[in-house]
Amino acid sequence: MSLSLIAFLVLVAAFAVGSFTKINAGLLATVAAFGVGTLLAGMSIKDVMGQFPAGLFFILVGATLLFAIVRINGTIDLLAYWAERLAGDRKILVPILMFLLTAALASAGAFTPAAIAIVAPVGLALGMRFGISTLAMGLVIVQGANAGAFSPVNPFGVLANKMLDSAGATDGSFKLYAYCFVFNAILAAIAYVLVQAIMKRRMAKTESRHTGDAGHVEHDGGAAAPAGSSATGPSGTGTAVLTAPAHTSVAAESTIRTGPEKVAATPMRILTLVGIGALLVLTTVLGLDVGVASLVIATVLIVLDSSVQKPAVESMPWSAIILVTGIVTYVGMLEKMGALKELQEGIAGLGNSSLAALLTSYVVAIVSAFASTTGTLGVISPVVAPIAMDPLLTPLGVVTAIAISSSVVDVSPMSTSGALLMASAQPKDERMFFRALLLWAIAMIGIVPLLVWFVFVQLGLG
């Protein structure tokens, strides 16, 4: 058994233990990186430590700290109130607006984590007001970011266009962007309808189980929820994470909210909105790192109102941060020891370009689910060019299939985007949200590479 295979199996083992026990998989992966790197690969401890994703760490810490402040000072409630007024009673407009907003930010050049960090807190809070599943809204927002991610000015698009240039397809930039946008829009619609249907069925089963107990519900001072209701609120049981119910009265006599509950635009909330706007400008126009920009803005807001510092730091998803950075550290160690290069060489030596394109799509999907999509595209780029230049295939079709496969798994809880969604979950519901995102990412790994390979490579669309 080769060292590379052993290293991959260790990662799978750490991931499996972390998924089915309470042990943090990122902590296991970090320790395993030192064990495998030093004992099997002959690397020094310093070399292994060098694989720690400092940039990703700053993105996670900065973004989650900033939007913990945004949540604590009520700015999210203000944005949700404005968006709710815009949507009116048209519930279907809510996910559409959130998808288009995230796609517009990414298309303008915002790194996908930045776009998600800006939109997700507002979209998830707004979804709760309309009784939209948090999971469904989160998937729509991530797909919105992916829809705009391959514009010519986005980092993802820049890397993909370099692949096109290497394959001689210099005029395929706009088509690549359009194909990725349409595919992600369709996937977002499917995700929303599917998850909402599943959650509705689960709620119906819960209500049917409680119907028989309707006559035995005791009211404590008129504060008990009506019998048969499965609404748990943002801090309720585990299903609250996946099925965030609309706001309802919990008094003995339920009241129906006829309109959005007004939220005041205080000076601090207005300054926070200015900070969010500054984040967009700093990251898209000035090209400042998302994590650094978020930390700067968060610090300014803390200086203006120091009372938010303690609750904001305490509410940050530290376990999720350890999870993501630990896994990525191990993947970096795999790359350093040459395991990923060995895998790439094996793909390149297949001889059949169409089959190589399919396997490459699966490889980037799997690796990107655990690591940076940008890094994955950069590493795989030398393998893609020879495949795309095969006269029997279209360069645009090959690159599009690989681009979609690498980004569609960004909802994985081990990726930056997935981790940002996890940050929206209540601490006690974090593991349930982790598993839901993981299941969706696994489904994307299994289905999407084969689908896009058939459409864009086999059928030659493009």
N, C-alpha and C positions, 0 to 999 in steps of 0.2 A: 504493500500500500504506500503510495507516494505521500510526501510531507504535505503537499497542497491538499490532497484529499482528506488527510487527517485533520488539517486546519479547518477545512470547511465543515467536517463532521462535528468538531468541537463547537463551532458557531451554532450549528443546528441544535446541538444538545443544550447549550446555554439558552437559546431561544425557546426550546420546548419546556425546559424547567421553569423559566420565567413566565411562560404563558399559562401553565397549569398549577403553579404554586404561588405563594405570596412573595417569593424571592424576586428581587428586581433583576431582570435579565441583563440590564446594562451594567450592573455591578458585577455579575458573573462574567460578562464579556470583557470587562476591563481587566479583571484578574486573569482571565484566560489569555488575553492578549500578551500579558507579561510572561505567562507560563509557556505558551506556544512560541512566542517570539524569541525568548531567550534560550529555552531548552531545545526546541526543534529547529528553529531557523537560524540560530547563532547570532541573533541581534543583541545589541546592548540595551540596557534598561533605558538609556537616554534616547535611543532610536525609537523604542516603543512609545515612550512618552511624547516624542515628536509627532506621533500620529493622532494625538488628541485634537479634535476639531475645535480649535479656539474660536474661529470665526463663527461656527454654528453655535457654540456655547454663548457667545455674545449676542447673537440674534435671539436665541431662546430667552436668555435672561433679560435683555433689553426690552424685547417686545412684550413679554409677559409682565414685567414690572410696569411698563408704561400703561398697558391696558388693564392691569389690576387697579392702578390709580384712576383710570378712566371709569372703571366700574364702581369704585368706592365713592368717588365724588359725584356720581349721578349723571355723568355726561352721556353714558350709554342710554340711560333712561330718556334723556332729552332727545337724542338722535332717534331712538325708537319711537318716541312720541311724534316727532316730525314726519318720519317715514310712515307711521300709521295713519296720520292725517292725509298724507299723499295717497296711500293705498285705499283709504276709505273702507268700505265693506267688501272690497274685491280682494279676497284672500289670495287668489292665484297670482296677483301682481307682486306679492311680497317676494317669493323666490325668484321671479323674473327680474325684479329690480336689483336684488342682491347679486344675481348672476351677471347682469349687464354692468353693474358698478365695478365688480371685481375684474371682469374681463377688460373694461375700459382702463383701469389702473395698470393692469399687466401689459396691455397693448401699448400704453404710453411709455413703457419701459420699466415699470416698478418690478423689482424682483418678486417672484410669486409669494414668498413668505411675507414680504411687506404688504402686498395687496390683501392677503388673507388676514394679516394682523390688524389692518385697518377696518376691514369689512366684517370679519367674523363676530366680534363682540356685539356690533349693532344688529347684524342679521340674526344671530341666535337669540338675542333678547327680544327682537321683534317677532321672531317665529313663535316664541313662548306666548306672546300676547294673542296670537292668532291660532294657538293650538297646533302648531306645526312641529313635527318631530325634530328635535335638536340634531339627530343624525342626518335626517333628510336635508335640513337646511345647511348643515356643515358640508355635506357632499356636493350640494349645488354650488356653494361658495368656492370650494376647491376646484371643481370643474370650470367655474368661471375664470379662476386664475389660470388654469391650464389652457383655456380657450384663447386667452390673449398672450400666453407665454412664448409663442413662436412668431411673434411679430418681429420685424427686422431690427427693432431697437431693444428688444428684451434679451437678457443674457442667454436664455435658452435658444432663442431664434438666431442669435449671433453664432453660437456653436453649430447649430443645425445647418445654417447657411454656409459655414466653412466646409462642412461635409459635402454640400451640393457643389461648391466651388471646386473641391478636390476631385469630384466626379465629373466635372465639366458642365454642370447644369447651373450656370450662373444666373439664368433668368427665372428660376423656380421659386424665388423668395416669397412672392405674394401668394402663389398657389399653396405653398407649404403652410403659410399662416391661415389661409382660408379653409383648407382641409382640416387642420387641427381645430379651428374654431367650430366648424360645423359638427365635427365628430364629438367634441366635448359638450356642445349644446344638446345634442341628441342624448348623450350619456347622462347629462344632468337631468333631463326630463324623465328618462327611464328610472334613474335613481330616486328622484322625488316621488314619482307615482308608486314605485315598488315599495319603498320604505314606508310611505304613508299608509299604503294598503295593509302592510304587515302589522304596523302599529295599531291601526284601526281594528283589525281582527283581534289582536291581543287585548285591547281595551274592551271589546264586545264580550270576550270570554270572561274577563274579570268581572264585568258588570253582571253577567248571567250567573256567575257563582255567588255574587253577593245579593242577588235579588231575593233569594229565599230567606235572607236574614234581615230584610227590610223592616220587619215589624219588631225586631229586637234591638234596634240601634238606640243607645242611650245618649241623651244630650247633656252635656256638662255646661250648664249655664248658657245654652243656646250656641255653643261654639263648635259643635261637632259637625262634620261634613255630612251632607245628605246621603242616605243609604244608596248603594249602587254606584256611587261616584268613585272613579279610580284616579281622580286628580290628586296629585301629591305635592305639586308646587316644585319650585326649583330645588328645594332642599329635602325633598321627600325620599321615597324609596328608590331602588335602582332603576325602575322603569321611568322615573322622571327624566333621566338623562336622555333616553331614546324617545320618549313620548312626552315632551314638555307640553302640558295642557295650557289652555288659555286661562287668563285670570277669571276666577269665579268667586262669588261670595261664599264664605263658609258659615254664615249665620244660619239660624234655623229656617229663616225665610230667605231663599236665594234671591239676589237682585240681579237684573240683567243690565250689563253695561251698554249704554246706548251710544257711547262714543269714547274716544281715547281719553285716558286720564291725563289731565294737564300737568306738565312738568315745567317748572320755572327755569328760565335761562339766566342763571346767576352769573356774576362776573367770573367766578372760578371755572364754571362750565364753559363759558365763552373762551376763556384763556386756554382751556384744555382743547377745545376745537381748533384754536389757532395752532396749538402744538401738533395736533394730528395733521393739519394742513402743512405745517413746517416739515413734518416727517416725510410727506409725499414729495415736497419740493427738494429736500435734502437728498433723498434717495434716487429720485428720477431725473431731476435737472442737474444737480451738482454731483451725483454719483457717489455720495457718501455711503459707507457701509450701513446696512439696516440696523444692526445691533448697536453700533456706536451712536447713530442718530437717535435711536430709541432711548439709550441711556442718558444722552445729553438732555433730551426733552423731559424725560422722567425726573431727572435731577432738578431741572428748573421748576417743575411743578411742585416737587417736594420742598424746595426753598420757599416757594410762594405759600405753601400750606403744609407745614411739617407734620400735621396730624395724620396725614395719609400714609406716611412712610411705614410705620410698624404694621398696620393691617395689610398693606400692599405687599411687603416682603414676606409676611407670614402666609399669605394666600397664594404665593407663586407655586407652581407645580414642580417642586424640586425632584420628586421621584420620577416624573416624566423627563426632566432635564438629564438626570443620571442615566435613565434608560436609553435615551437617544444618543447622547454623547458616548456612552459605553459601547454601544453596538457599532457606531461609526468609527470609534477608535480601533476596534477589532478589524473592521473592513480595511482601514488604513494599513494595519499591520499585514493583512493578507496581500495588499498591493505592494507593500515594501518588500515582502519576502518573495515576490514574483508569482504568487498563486493566481492572481488575476491575469497576468501576462500569459501564463501557461494555458489558461482557459481560452484566451483570445487566439493563441497560436493553434490550438486544437480546432477551433471554429474555422479559422482561415484555411486549414489543411483539409477540409472536407471535399473540396473540388466542385461540388454542386452549389452554385451561387444562390439559387432559390432556397435550397435547404439551409444554407449558411445564413441567409437573411432571416429565416424563421427562427433558427437557433439564437442568432444575435438578438432578435426582438425579445425572446424569452430571457436571455441572459441580462439584458439591460433592465428588464422589468423586475427581475429578482434582485439584482444588485441595487437598483435605485430605490427599492422598497426599504432597504436598510441603510442606504448611504445618500449622499448628495446627488441629485439628478444632474446638476451641472458637472460635478466630478465624473459621474458615470459617462455622460456624453463625451467629455474630454478624453477619458481613458479609452473608450470604444471607437473613437473617431478613426484611428489608423486602420482598424479592421473593416470599417464600413466602406471606405473609398474603393478598395479593390472589388468588393461585392457589387457596389452600385455601378461600377464601370463595365460590368458584364453587358455585352450588346444585346443579350436576350432579355434584359431587365431595364426598367426605367429608373434613372438615378433618383428622380423625385419620389417615385413610389417606394423605393427602398428606404430613403431617408425619412419620409413621412411615417412609414410603419415603425421605424425605430424611434422616432421622436415621440409618437403617441405612446408606444409601449413603455418608454422610459418615464414619462410624466404622469400617466394615468394611475400609477401606484403611489403618487405623492400623498394620498390619504392615509397611507400606512402610518401607524403611531410611532414608527422608528424614523420617519422623515420629519423635516422641519414643519411642513404644512400640517401633517397629522398631529404632531406634538402641539402645535398652536390650537388645534381643535380640542385636543385633550385638556388643554389649559382651561377651557370653558366649563368642564365638568366639575361637579361638586367633588371634594376630595374622597368621600366615601364611595362615590360612584365611578371613580377613575378607572378601576379595573374592568367594569362592565363596558365603559365607553371604549377602553383599549381593545377589548375583544371584538366589539362591533366593528370598529375601524379595521382591525386585523382581518376579520372575515371578509369584509368588502375588498380589501387589498388582495387577499388570496384569490378571490373570485376574479378580480381584474387580471392578476397574473395568469390565471388559467384560461381565460376567455379572450381577452383583448389582443394579445400578440398574434394568435391564430387568425382572428377576425381581420385585423388590419393587414396581415400578411396576405391573406386571400384577396382582399379588396384592392390593396395598393400594389402588391408585388405580382401575384398571380394574374389578376385581371388587368394589371398595368394601368390603373387609373392614375392620371397625371401626365 
